[in-house]
Amino acid sequence: MPTPDTITSRAYDECLRIARSHYENFPVASWLMPRRLRGPVAAIYAFARRGDDIADEGDAAPERRLEALDALGAGVDRAAAGMPDDDPVMLALADAIPRHRLPVSLFHDLLDAFRQDVTQKRYAHFAEVVQYCRRSANPVGRLLLHLTGNVDERNLGCSDAICTALQLINFYQDLAQDYEENGRIYLPQDEMERFGVTEEHIAQRISDFRLRGLMQHQYQRTDRLLRSGAPLGRALKGRFGLEIRLIVMGGARVLWRLRRQDGDLFSRPRLRLPDWLAIVGGALFPR
């Protein structure tokens, strides 16, 4: 019979497999993270991935999706209490949560955001979008700070700014996909109206001066937000600080590419060798 340590090790291995089998814009449990933290990072990712899939994938009715998210929340509570389900993700979290004193409330914040994806498809103003990001993205950064023992108010504030900016950048890359696959528009409705942009622009992928003006407004604001969080990469030492700088530089480069798109505003920017050299150079030699 496997020992408890063997069961936990296998659970972390499965979480790492999940993390490495999904493409993401930014590294997950990469070699830059200390080896002892890669499993816990992967467990957090696998939990978030599962919740996101429940909210987005398949053809389940909204009420079934909400029930599944409630069940996932109950599962993380049992894991935190030391009574995990026989499930690799929950077995890994049952080890990671008490070992690293991870706030369970942050996992529930993520679940609240996934529930919102099921029930809310439009956002009246930017403050509503930011509130969504506070629960959909910021908890991940905060959990990483708890894992690495770097929790203080300044670091938390910078992490929130970075995570919100990265979430917004993902929205801008996926304008058409979010609308076509899930009927969602994360652009603030009042700003769409101010720039003369309608839902038809997104449904028909119309890249005119109106949408360009709206998106440039989004890009500039997000650039300021990302820059406001960037000092976190210099404040944190070692490989974790380098990873944060790489993530920030990667987000900044994607945003730079988005701002310079002249034609199709719905095309996802592709980073090429010069972009990667700029990202690595900026991370290794921060200004």
Residue pairs with C-beta under 8 A, 6 or more apart in sequence:
2 10
7 91
8 91
8 92
8 94
8 95
10 88
11 43
11 88
11 89
11 91
11 92
11 95
12 39
12 40
12 42
12 43
12 92
12 95
13 39
14 46
14 88
14 89
14 92
15 39
15 42
15 43
15 45
15 46
15 88
15 89
15 92
16 29
16 38
16 39
16 42
18 42
18 45
18 46
18 49
18 89
19 28
19 29
19 41
19 42
19 45
19 46
19 49
20 28
20 29
22 28
22 49
25 166
25 169
25 170
25 173
25 250
25 251
25 254
26 166
26 247
26 250
26 251
27 243
27 246
27 247
28 41
28 42
28 45
29 38
29 39
29 41
29 42
29 45
30 38
30 243
32 239
32 240
32 242
32 243
32 246
33 41
33 239
33 240
33 243
34 239
34 240
37 147
37 148
39 92
39 96
40 92
40 95
40 96
40 99
40 100
40 147
41 144
41 147
42 92
43 89
43 92
43 93
43 96
44 93
44 96
44 102
44 140
44 143
44 144
46 88
46 89
46 92
47 72
47 76
47 89
47 93
47 107
47 110
48 110
48 140
50 72
50 89
51 69
51 72
51 110
51 111
51 114
52 114
54 65
54 68
54 69
54 72
54 114
55 65
55 69
55 114
55 115
55 117
55 118
56 117
56 181
56 182
60 68
62 118
62 119
65 118
66 115
66 118
66 119
69 111
69 114
69 115
69 118
72 111
73 107
73 108
73 111
75 84
75 85
75 87
75 90
76 90
76 93
76 104
76 107
76 108
77 104
78 84
78 85
78 90
79 85
79 90
79 91
79 93
79 94
79 97
80 93
80 94
80 97
80 98
80 104
82 94
82 98
83 94
84 90
84 91
84 93
84 94
85 91
93 107
96 102
96 147
97 104
100 146
100 147
101 146
102 143
102 146
102 147
103 142
103 143
103 146
106 139
106 142
106 143
107 139
109 134
109 135
109 138
109 139
110 135
110 136
110 139
110 140
112 135
113 132
113 135
113 136
114 136
116 132
116 135
116 136
117 136
117 182
117 184
121 182
121 183
121 184
121 185
122 184
122 185
122 189
123 129
123 132
123 185
123 186
123 187
123 188
123 189
124 188
124 189
124 190
125 188
125 189
125 190
125 191
126 188
126 191
126 221
128 188
129 168
129 186
129 188
130 164
132 186
133 163
133 164
133 167
133 168
134 160
134 164
136 167
137 163
137 164
137 166
137 167
138 159
138 160
138 163
138 164
140 163
141 159
141 160
141 162
141 163
142 151
142 156
142 159
142 160
144 159
144 240
145 151
145 155
145 156
145 159
148 236
148 240
150 236
150 240
154 235
155 232
155 235
155 236
157 229
158 228
158 229
158 230
158 231
158 232
158 235
159 229
159 232
160 229
161 225
161 226
161 228
161 229
162 226
162 229
162 230
162 232
162 244
162 247
162 248
162 251
163 229
164 225
165 222
165 223
165 225
165 226
165 229
165 251
166 226
166 247
166 251
168 218
168 222
168 225
169 222
169 251
169 254
169 255
169 258
171 178
171 186
171 187
172 215
172 218
172 219
172 222
172 258
173 254
173 258
173 268
173 269
174 268
175 185
175 187
175 202
175 265
175 266
176 202
176 205
176 266
178 184
178 185
178 186
179 185
179 199
179 202
179 203
185 192
185 199
185 202
187 197
187 214
187 218
191 214
191 217
191 218
192 198
192 214
195 210
195 211
195 213
195 214
195 217
196 210
197 210
197 211
197 214
200 206
201 208
201 210
201 211
205 264
205 266
207 263
207 264
207 265
207 266
211 265
212 265
215 258
215 265
216 259
219 255
219 258
219 259
220 259
222 255
223 252
223 255
223 259
226 248
226 251
226 252
226 255
227 252
229 248
230 245
230 248
232 244
232 248
233 241
233 242
233 244
233 245
233 247
233 248
233 283
233 286
234 241
234 245
234 286
235 241
236 244
242 283
242 284
245 282
245 283
245 284
245 286
246 279
246 280
246 283
248 283
249 278
249 279
249 280
249 282
249 283
250 271
250 279
252 282
253 271
253 275
253 278
253 279
254 269
254 271
257 269
257 270
257 271
257 275
258 269
261 267
261 269
271 279
